[in-house]
Amino acid sequence: MLRGGLELSKELGDRKINVNAIAPGPVETGLFLDDKTDEQIAQVTKLAPIAIGSRVRSCAPTAV
């Protein structure tokens, strides 16, 4: 996502355009985990708002 969903929704709200966004932070998938060390994963995970890595199982029902 180029901009945060909240920022985009504020910008487009005056035009009556709804914005739905899911931004779970890092998600523990093979693509994310495969080429990173444990230290790199820990650093990226700390950047997430709740400082944990998301799992596909917890994100998928929200998106469907």
C-alpha positions as CSV (number, residue, x, y, z in Angstrom):
1,M,0.0,0.0,0.0
2,L,1.5,3.3,-1.0
3,R,-0.3,5.2,1.8
4,G,-1.8,4.2,5.1
5,G,-5.5,3.3,4.9
6,L,-6.4,5.9,7.5
7,E,-4.7,8.7,5.6
8,L,-6.3,7.6,2.4
9,S,-9.8,7.4,3.9
10,K,-9.5,10.9,5.3
11,E,-8.4,12.2,1.9
12,L,-11.2,10.4,0.0
13,G,-14.0,10.7,2.6
14,D,-15.1,14.1,1.4
15,R,-15.8,12.5,-2.0
16,K,-17.9,9.8,-0.3
17,I,-15.3,7.1,-1.3
18,N,-14.9,4.3,1.3
19,V,-11.4,2.8,1.9
20,N,-11.1,-0.7,3.2
21,A,-7.6,-1.8,4.1
22,I,-5.8,-4.6,6.0
23,A,-2.3,-3.9,7.0
24,P,-1.2,-6.6,9.5
25,G,2.5,-5.9,9.2
26,P,4.9,-8.8,8.7
27,V,3.1,-12.1,8.0
28,E,4.9,-15.3,8.8
29,T,4.9,-17.0,5.3
30,G,7.6,-18.9,3.5
31,L,8.2,-15.9,1.3
32,F,8.8,-13.6,4.3
33,L,10.8,-16.1,6.3
34,D,13.0,-17.9,3.8
35,D,15.7,-15.4,3.1
36,K,15.9,-13.7,6.5
37,T,18.0,-14.5,9.6
38,D,16.3,-14.7,13.0
39,E,17.8,-11.3,13.8
40,Q,16.3,-9.7,10.7
41,I,12.9,-11.2,11.4
42,A,13.0,-9.8,15.0
43,Q,13.9,-6.3,13.7
44,V,11.1,-6.3,11.2
45,T,8.6,-7.7,13.7
46,K,9.4,-4.9,16.1
47,L,8.2,-2.4,13.5
48,A,4.7,-3.8,13.6
49,P,2.2,-1.9,15.8
50,I,1.9,-4.7,18.3
51,A,5.4,-6.0,17.8
52,I,4.5,-9.5,16.7
53,G,4.5,-11.3,13.4
54,S,1.1,-12.1,12.0
55,R,0.1,-15.6,10.9
56,V,-1.9,-16.3,7.7
57,R,-4.5,-18.1,9.8
58,S,-5.2,-14.8,11.7
59,C,-5.2,-12.5,8.7
60,A,-7.1,-14.6,6.1
61,P,-10.6,-14.5,7.7
62,T,-10.5,-10.8,8.0
63,A,-9.8,-10.4,4.3
64,V,-12.4,-12.9,3.1
